[in-house]
Amino acid sequence: MSNVESPTGIEPVGHQGARVEIVQRPALGVSGWLGVLVLAGSIWAAVEAANHDRGLLWLPILVAVLVITSLVIVTPGQTSVVQFFGRYIGTIRRAGFWWVLPLTVRRSVSVRVRNFETGHLKVNDADGNPVEIAAIVVWQVADTAKSTYAVDRYLDFVSIQAESALRHVATSHPYEDTTGSGTSLRGSTDAVAEQLASEVAARVVIAGVEIVEVRISHLAYAPEIAQAMLRRQQANAVVAARSRIVEGAVGMVEMALNQLNEKGVVSLDEERTASMVSNLMVVLCGDQPASPIVNAGSLYT
């Protein structure tokens, strides 16, 4: 136990800020088939003792029991954390059949890549709007000693810390950026995912866990404001579309007038030019197809 500083740079809060300082190291182990040979020799010795000297029968039986209880099988993607009378002596990471120190306690810890989805959290974004957000966290155990001894139930620890980091990141950004110059939860998914992964990794490093990837899986306004925000989005879309249409129409009118003047098709005074611009803008910006009207008279009659 020692006083250490948090990986995020924040000192622990408490009486002494005591933490379990432990680092994974390889455990001493030999091939399990060597243990099988010793077990076979113990059985042979027990048979001989039973036939000749029963007073020594307990010794080969004791050896056989110790050998049997110290054999361990490690499958790919699994490790075995070895503890000897309360003391951590190492971890077997290589898959296979192993013979370890007798009278030890082994705990299997998976180092496979795992993933889980956080619950749908309701938080307020940077603008104060309630939103629902969830994320998928991909992670794996990197240090089996820390995951076993540094925290209590590392699976729950990772889940809770991931939700805490997700809440913090969600409150740091608006749902959408109306100015188009900043980051937002909706428009900057890659930047938000990178920040979220960094924050989750900083929170769970004490448990010997590394984060592979974090991605937002659900993002929406809360139901109580969803309709209002939908109308605002629709209004913004209409304004943006109208602005684009007007911009294009002005360019087309300018191009038409320039070509008429360059080719000398018709000579237009200021009033006729204004009338043509008005008619063209109505045709180009209208929602419905224009209905042509043939004017047989003069513009001034």
DAGI-V953986 format. One record per backbone hydrogen bond with DSSP energy under -0.5 kcal/mol. NH is the residue of the N-H (numbers start at 1). CO is the residue of the C=O. Records with the same first field share a line. If there is no record, write none. Layout:
NH = CO ; CO
This chain:
2 = 19
4 = 2 ; 17
6 = 10
9 = 6
12 = 4
14 = 12
19 = 2
21 = 19
22 = 20
27 = 91
30 = 99
32 = 97
34 = 31
35 = 31
36 = 32
37 = 33
38 = 34
39 = 35
40 = 36
41 = 37
42 = 38
43 = 39
44 = 40
45 = 41
46 = 42
47 = 43
48 = 44
49 = 45
50 = 46
51 = 47
52 = 48
53 = 49
56 = 53
57 = 54
59 = 56
60 = 56
61 = 57
62 = 58
63 = 59
64 = 60
65 = 61
66 = 62
67 = 63
68 = 64
69 = 65
70 = 66 ; 67
71 = 68
72 = 98
74 = 96
75 = 73
78 = 75
79 = 109
80 = 92
81 = 107
82 = 80 ; 90
83 = 105
84 = 87
85 = 83 ; 103
87 = 84
89 = 82
90 = 82
91 = 25
92 = 80
93 = 91
96 = 74
98 = 72 ; 96
99 = 30
100 = 70 ; 98
101 = 28
104 = 101
105 = 83
107 = 81
109 = 79
111 = 77
112 = 77
114 = 139
116 = 137
118 = 135
121 = 119 ; 133
123 = 121 ; 131
125 = 129
126 = 173
128 = 125
131 = 123
132 = 220
133 = 121
134 = 218
136 = 215
137 = 116 ; 135
138 = 136 ; 213
139 = 114 ; 137
140 = 210
142 = 208
143 = 208
144 = 142
147 = 143
148 = 144
149 = 145
150 = 146
151 = 146
153 = 151
157 = 153
158 = 154
159 = 155
160 = 156
161 = 157
162 = 158
163 = 159
164 = 160
165 = 161
166 = 162
167 = 163
168 = 164
169 = 165
170 = 166
171 = 167
172 = 168 ; 169
173 = 169 ; 170
174 = 183
178 = 176
185 = 174
186 = 175
188 = 184
192 = 188
193 = 189
194 = 190
195 = 191
196 = 192
197 = 193
198 = 194
199 = 195
200 = 196
201 = 197
202 = 198
203 = 199
204 = 200
205 = 201
207 = 204
208 = 205
209 = 204
210 = 140
212 = 138 ; 210
213 = 138
215 = 136
217 = 134
218 = 134
220 = 132
222 = 130
225 = 222
226 = 222
227 = 223
229 = 225
230 = 226
231 = 227
232 = 228
233 = 229
234 = 230
235 = 231
236 = 232
237 = 233
238 = 234
239 = 235
240 = 236
241 = 237
242 = 238
243 = 239
244 = 240
245 = 241
246 = 242
247 = 243
248 = 244
249 = 245
250 = 246
251 = 247
252 = 248
253 = 249
254 = 250
255 = 251
256 = 252
257 = 253
258 = 254
259 = 255
260 = 256
261 = 257
262 = 258
263 = 259
264 = 260
265 = 260
266 = 260
268 = 266
273 = 269
274 = 270
275 = 271
276 = 272
277 = 273
278 = 274
279 = 275
280 = 276
281 = 277
282 = 278
283 = 279
284 = 280
285 = 281
286 = 282
292 = 290
295 = 293
296 = 294
301 = 298
